[in-house]
Amino acid sequence: MQECLQWFRRKPEQMRQRDTRAYLGLLNDVREGIEAGTAMPSIASKALEKTANWGLSDVEIAYALSTPWQAGVSTVGSPVGWPMTNNL
């Protein structure tokens, strides 16, 4: 099926682009901090130091670093949102 006919892909693609911009922006903030010598030690700074060894792109590293945050949001967001969505 031609991509222009795949209407169901538009919203997920927009969400992916938004997430990629956000995650890369945060990763670049850490990179700038490292270059300026102001970055605090973190998993992101360690990942950027080892990027060459791992052979991963910036996008792959950004998504890998975002996974714990996504897991936390999913874990906390569901129980907190449940009472509000079910009119208790």
PyMOL commands that place a pseudoatom at each C-alpha (Angstrom):
pseudoatom trace, name=CA, resn=MET, resi=1, chain=A, elem=C, hetatm=0, pos=[0.000, 0.000, 0.000]
pseudoatom trace, name=CA, resn=GLN, resi=2, chain=A, elem=C, hetatm=0, pos=[1.347, 3.424, -0.876]
pseudoatom trace, name=CA, resn=GLU, resi=3, chain=A, elem=C, hetatm=0, pos=[2.390, 5.532, 2.061]
pseudoatom trace, name=CA, resn=CYS, resi=4, chain=A, elem=C, hetatm=0, pos=[0.030, 8.368, 1.142]
pseudoatom trace, name=CA, resn=LEU, resi=5, chain=A, elem=C, hetatm=0, pos=[-2.901, 5.955, 1.582]
pseudoatom trace, name=CA, resn=GLN, resi=6, chain=A, elem=C, hetatm=0, pos=[-1.769, 4.809, 5.012]
pseudoatom trace, name=CA, resn=TRP, resi=7, chain=A, elem=C, hetatm=0, pos=[-3.801, 7.359, 6.993]
pseudoatom trace, name=CA, resn=PHE, resi=8, chain=A, elem=C, hetatm=0, pos=[-3.309, 5.386, 10.201]
pseudoatom trace, name=CA, resn=ARG, resi=9, chain=A, elem=C, hetatm=0, pos=[0.443, 6.096, 10.184]
pseudoatom trace, name=CA, resn=ARG, resi=10, chain=A, elem=C, hetatm=0, pos=[0.222, 9.889, 10.316]
pseudoatom trace, name=CA, resn=LYS, resi=11, chain=A, elem=C, hetatm=0, pos=[-0.343, 10.332, 14.047]
pseudoatom trace, name=CA, resn=PRO, resi=12, chain=A, elem=C, hetatm=0, pos=[2.300, 7.783, 15.168]
pseudoatom trace, name=CA, resn=GLU, resi=13, chain=A, elem=C, hetatm=0, pos=[4.817, 9.305, 12.746]
pseudoatom trace, name=CA, resn=GLN, resi=14, chain=A, elem=C, hetatm=0, pos=[4.128, 12.785, 14.154]
pseudoatom trace, name=CA, resn=MET, resi=15, chain=A, elem=C, hetatm=0, pos=[4.544, 11.440, 17.674]
pseudoatom trace, name=CA, resn=ARG, resi=16, chain=A, elem=C, hetatm=0, pos=[7.814, 9.718, 16.731]
pseudoatom trace, name=CA, resn=GLN, resi=17, chain=A, elem=C, hetatm=0, pos=[9.173, 12.917, 15.181]
pseudoatom trace, name=CA, resn=ARG, resi=18, chain=A, elem=C, hetatm=0, pos=[8.191, 14.930, 18.279]
pseudoatom trace, name=CA, resn=ASP, resi=19, chain=A, elem=C, hetatm=0, pos=[9.791, 12.379, 20.614]
pseudoatom trace, name=CA, resn=THR, resi=20, chain=A, elem=C, hetatm=0, pos=[12.954, 12.181, 18.518]
pseudoatom trace, name=CA, resn=ARG, resi=21, chain=A, elem=C, hetatm=0, pos=[13.358, 15.979, 18.580]
pseudoatom trace, name=CA, resn=ALA, resi=22, chain=A, elem=C, hetatm=0, pos=[12.846, 16.055, 22.348]
pseudoatom trace, name=CA, resn=TYR, resi=23, chain=A, elem=C, hetatm=0, pos=[15.225, 13.182, 23.121]
pseudoatom trace, name=CA, resn=LEU, resi=24, chain=A, elem=C, hetatm=0, pos=[17.927, 14.467, 20.760]
pseudoatom trace, name=CA, resn=GLY, resi=25, chain=A, elem=C, hetatm=0, pos=[17.559, 17.942, 22.234]
pseudoatom trace, name=CA, resn=LEU, resi=26, chain=A, elem=C, hetatm=0, pos=[18.173, 16.587, 25.729]
pseudoatom trace, name=CA, resn=LEU, resi=27, chain=A, elem=C, hetatm=0, pos=[21.101, 14.489, 24.518]
pseudoatom trace, name=CA, resn=ASN, resi=28, chain=A, elem=C, hetatm=0, pos=[22.608, 17.524, 22.793]
pseudoatom trace, name=CA, resn=ASP, resi=29, chain=A, elem=C, hetatm=0, pos=[22.202, 19.543, 26.008]
pseudoatom trace, name=CA, resn=VAL, resi=30, chain=A, elem=C, hetatm=0, pos=[24.322, 16.952, 27.807]
pseudoatom trace, name=CA, resn=ARG, resi=31, chain=A, elem=C, hetatm=0, pos=[26.857, 16.964, 24.960]
pseudoatom trace, name=CA, resn=GLU, resi=32, chain=A, elem=C, hetatm=0, pos=[27.151, 20.761, 25.193]
pseudoatom trace, name=CA, resn=GLY, resi=33, chain=A, elem=C, hetatm=0, pos=[27.598, 20.476, 28.950]
pseudoatom trace, name=CA, resn=ILE, resi=34, chain=A, elem=C, hetatm=0, pos=[30.394, 17.958, 28.467]
pseudoatom trace, name=CA, resn=GLU, resi=35, chain=A, elem=C, hetatm=0, pos=[32.122, 20.227, 25.973]
pseudoatom trace, name=CA, resn=ALA, resi=36, chain=A, elem=C, hetatm=0, pos=[31.759, 23.204, 28.322]
pseudoatom trace, name=CA, resn=GLY, resi=37, chain=A, elem=C, hetatm=0, pos=[32.933, 21.144, 31.289]
pseudoatom trace, name=CA, resn=THR, resi=38, chain=A, elem=C, hetatm=0, pos=[29.724, 21.781, 33.230]
pseudoatom trace, name=CA, resn=ALA, resi=39, chain=A, elem=C, hetatm=0, pos=[27.960, 18.425, 32.809]
pseudoatom trace, name=CA, resn=MET, resi=40, chain=A, elem=C, hetatm=0, pos=[27.204, 16.455, 35.936]
pseudoatom trace, name=CA, resn=PRO, resi=41, chain=A, elem=C, hetatm=0, pos=[28.107, 12.755, 35.863]
pseudoatom trace, name=CA, resn=SER, resi=42, chain=A, elem=C, hetatm=0, pos=[25.130, 10.851, 34.494]
pseudoatom trace, name=CA, resn=ILE, resi=43, chain=A, elem=C, hetatm=0, pos=[24.183, 7.857, 32.436]
pseudoatom trace, name=CA, resn=ALA, resi=44, chain=A, elem=C, hetatm=0, pos=[23.789, 10.185, 29.447]
pseudoatom trace, name=CA, resn=SER, resi=45, chain=A, elem=C, hetatm=0, pos=[27.313, 11.588, 29.794]
pseudoatom trace, name=CA, resn=LYS, resi=46, chain=A, elem=C, hetatm=0, pos=[28.734, 8.077, 30.154]
pseudoatom trace, name=CA, resn=ALA, resi=47, chain=A, elem=C, hetatm=0, pos=[26.795, 6.932, 27.080]
pseudoatom trace, name=CA, resn=LEU, resi=48, chain=A, elem=C, hetatm=0, pos=[28.128, 9.845, 25.036]
pseudoatom trace, name=CA, resn=GLU, resi=49, chain=A, elem=C, hetatm=0, pos=[31.671, 8.992, 26.095]
pseudoatom trace, name=CA, resn=LYS, resi=50, chain=A, elem=C, hetatm=0, pos=[31.247, 5.408, 24.868]
pseudoatom trace, name=CA, resn=THR, resi=51, chain=A, elem=C, hetatm=0, pos=[29.269, 6.088, 21.682]
pseudoatom trace, name=CA, resn=ALA, resi=52, chain=A, elem=C, hetatm=0, pos=[32.164, 5.165, 19.399]
pseudoatom trace, name=CA, resn=ASN, resi=53, chain=A, elem=C, hetatm=0, pos=[32.617, 1.808, 21.124]
pseudoatom trace, name=CA, resn=TRP, resi=54, chain=A, elem=C, hetatm=0, pos=[28.957, 0.863, 20.816]
pseudoatom trace, name=CA, resn=GLY, resi=55, chain=A, elem=C, hetatm=0, pos=[28.422, 1.834, 17.194]
pseudoatom trace, name=CA, resn=LEU, resi=56, chain=A, elem=C, hetatm=0, pos=[25.035, 3.411, 17.908]
pseudoatom trace, name=CA, resn=SER, resi=57, chain=A, elem=C, hetatm=0, pos=[23.623, 6.545, 16.353]
pseudoatom trace, name=CA, resn=ASP, resi=58, chain=A, elem=C, hetatm=0, pos=[22.569, 9.551, 18.433]
pseudoatom trace, name=CA, resn=VAL, resi=59, chain=A, elem=C, hetatm=0, pos=[18.920, 8.642, 17.857]
pseudoatom trace, name=CA, resn=GLU, resi=60, chain=A, elem=C, hetatm=0, pos=[19.479, 5.099, 19.136]
pseudoatom trace, name=CA, resn=ILE, resi=61, chain=A, elem=C, hetatm=0, pos=[21.297, 6.356, 22.224]
pseudoatom trace, name=CA, resn=ALA, resi=62, chain=A, elem=C, hetatm=0, pos=[18.636, 9.001, 22.887]
pseudoatom trace, name=CA, resn=TYR, resi=63, chain=A, elem=C, hetatm=0, pos=[15.844, 6.427, 22.748]
pseudoatom trace, name=CA, resn=ALA, resi=64, chain=A, elem=C, hetatm=0, pos=[17.799, 3.961, 24.899]
pseudoatom trace, name=CA, resn=LEU, resi=65, chain=A, elem=C, hetatm=0, pos=[18.367, 6.651, 27.526]
pseudoatom trace, name=CA, resn=SER, resi=66, chain=A, elem=C, hetatm=0, pos=[14.687, 7.609, 27.490]
pseudoatom trace, name=CA, resn=THR, resi=67, chain=A, elem=C, hetatm=0, pos=[13.479, 4.074, 28.225]
pseudoatom trace, name=CA, resn=PRO, resi=68, chain=A, elem=C, hetatm=0, pos=[13.659, 4.294, 32.058]
pseudoatom trace, name=CA, resn=TRP, resi=69, chain=A, elem=C, hetatm=0, pos=[11.740, 7.584, 31.944]
pseudoatom trace, name=CA, resn=GLN, resi=70, chain=A, elem=C, hetatm=0, pos=[9.094, 6.071, 29.657]
pseudoatom trace, name=CA, resn=ALA, resi=71, chain=A, elem=C, hetatm=0, pos=[8.758, 3.083, 31.974]
pseudoatom trace, name=CA, resn=GLY, resi=72, chain=A, elem=C, hetatm=0, pos=[8.257, 5.342, 34.974]
pseudoatom trace, name=CA, resn=VAL, resi=73, chain=A, elem=C, hetatm=0, pos=[5.662, 7.458, 33.239]
pseudoatom trace, name=CA, resn=SER, resi=74, chain=A, elem=C, hetatm=0, pos=[3.779, 4.372, 32.104]
pseudoatom trace, name=CA, resn=THR, resi=75, chain=A, elem=C, hetatm=0, pos=[3.893, 2.830, 35.574]
pseudoatom trace, name=CA, resn=VAL, resi=76, chain=A, elem=C, hetatm=0, pos=[2.760, 5.907, 37.474]
pseudoatom trace, name=CA, resn=GLY, resi=77, chain=A, elem=C, hetatm=0, pos=[0.538, 7.424, 34.813]
pseudoatom trace, name=CA, resn=SER, resi=78, chain=A, elem=C, hetatm=0, pos=[-1.840, 4.492, 34.521]
pseudoatom trace, name=CA, resn=PRO, resi=79, chain=A, elem=C, hetatm=0, pos=[-2.871, 4.138, 38.193]
pseudoatom trace, name=CA, resn=VAL, resi=80, chain=A, elem=C, hetatm=0, pos=[-3.058, 7.905, 38.698]
pseudoatom trace, name=CA, resn=GLY, resi=81, chain=A, elem=C, hetatm=0, pos=[-5.141, 8.451, 35.594]
pseudoatom trace, name=CA, resn=TRP, resi=82, chain=A, elem=C, hetatm=0, pos=[-7.481, 5.521, 36.146]
pseudoatom trace, name=CA, resn=PRO, resi=83, chain=A, elem=C, hetatm=0, pos=[-9.759, 7.115, 38.799]
pseudoatom trace, name=CA, resn=MET, resi=84, chain=A, elem=C, hetatm=0, pos=[-10.047, 10.310, 36.778]
pseudoatom trace, name=CA, resn=THR, resi=85, chain=A, elem=C, hetatm=0, pos=[-11.075, 8.512, 33.617]
pseudoatom trace, name=CA, resn=ASN, resi=86, chain=A, elem=C, hetatm=0, pos=[-13.596, 6.226, 35.308]
pseudoatom trace, name=CA, resn=ASN, resi=87, chain=A, elem=C, hetatm=0, pos=[-15.604, 8.896, 37.153]
pseudoatom trace, name=CA, resn=LEU, resi=88, chain=A, elem=C, hetatm=0, pos=[-15.240, 7.424, 40.615]
for i in range(1, 88): cmd.bond("trace and resi %d" % i, "trace and resi %d" % (i + 1))
show_as sticks, trace
zoom trace
